Amino acid sequence: MVSEPDQGPQNGLRGGRARLADVAQRAGVSKAAASKVLNGVVDFSARPETRLRIMEAAEALGYRPHVAARALATSNGRTVALLVPKLTNLTSVTIARSAFERAAERGYVSVMSEDFDEHSGMTAFRDLVHAGRVDGLIVASSRPHHKLIAALAESSIPHVFLDRAVPGTGRNVVMDVARSARLALRHLAELGHRTVAHIAGPPGITSSDDRARAFTESALAHGLTVCHVEHVELTEAGGAAAATAIVEAGRATAVYASSLAQAIGAIHAAHEAGLVVPDDLSLIGNDDFPIAAYLTPPLTTIAMPLWELGRYGADAIIDQLEGAAPVDVVIPTEPRLMVRGSTGWPGSR
């Protein structure tokens, strides 16, 4: 039996939302019986008049069954899983929170698993999908040659690839990362920078490759020289290592990083090298979180529609579960340039 969390009464019941206990009392049945009827437990036997009393009591009190309890109590779990690269990553957490919220709005329960390496991803696939614990899968962690991609291609489980596209699958939900790169490059060109560098994400990840390609193409269109494209992990350590290589080469006056974490590492590396940001080196980070405004100097960023991405991802998998064919989706929301103190005219000191 799956019981329902008390919700606090409403409609005159001590001023709050109706509880399962209130429905049971009004219908003259046990709380367990009310829970089973309202949650649609198929093997629970009750007289038609009893079911009617419970349903009428719930309607009169405005009672709403708890989504998680209903999912666990029914044969159709209405549960989706989200696989993310790292739970410590602010981008992953933002996308997950948004997807969870949207799934709940549509009556689905969400679970999350960390897919930080080949082993963990396949373990999650076996535990969640093969065991029948979820109805659909949102994969925000795809990377080249991951065994999970081949496993999903052979599986009947509905799934979507979120943020990191898998070409040819026709079930990708992504942002237009090329827009972010073009926006960053245009800002640097307008400031007068002529030689720029890019700290990209790991090679083979479509979002990293697309962003790097757009940055290079946009630089060419503006008559700028790209002296470095460093492919590293989307972490502070990766950003610091890439920035150190760029600084030692001594050519770039501005750097665009693929993640906020990389940009934080790049600022640290610049300071360690004795450079002043932005007087000696301008820095732009991708994705915008509150911490960006509290760095020294405050970090100029490209704010990406991460919240919208999570919602679109949840809609895409739930639409499949409700009969729609999978489709590729590009989030229409434009990225925004958040100008702060880390970018300026080259050689302004």
Buried (B, 14 or more C-beta within 10 A) or exposed (E): EBBBEBBEBBEEBEEEBBBBBBBBBBBEBEBBBBBBBBBEBEEBEBEEEBBEBBBEBBEEBEBBBBBBBBBBBBEEBBBBBBBBBBEEBBBBBBBBBBBBBBBBEBEBBBBBBBBBEEEBBBEBBEEBBEEEEBBBBBBBBBBEEBEBBEBBEEBEBBBBBBBBBBEEBEBBBBBBBBBBBBBBBBBBBEBEBBBBBBBBBBEEBBBBBBBBBBBBBBBEEBEBEBBBBBBBBBBBEBBBBBBBBBBEEEEBBBBBBBBBBBBBBBBBBBEEBEBEBBBBBBBBBBBBBEEBEEBEBBBBBBBBBBBBBBBBBBBBBBBBBEEEEBEBBEBEBEBEBBEBBBBBEBEEE
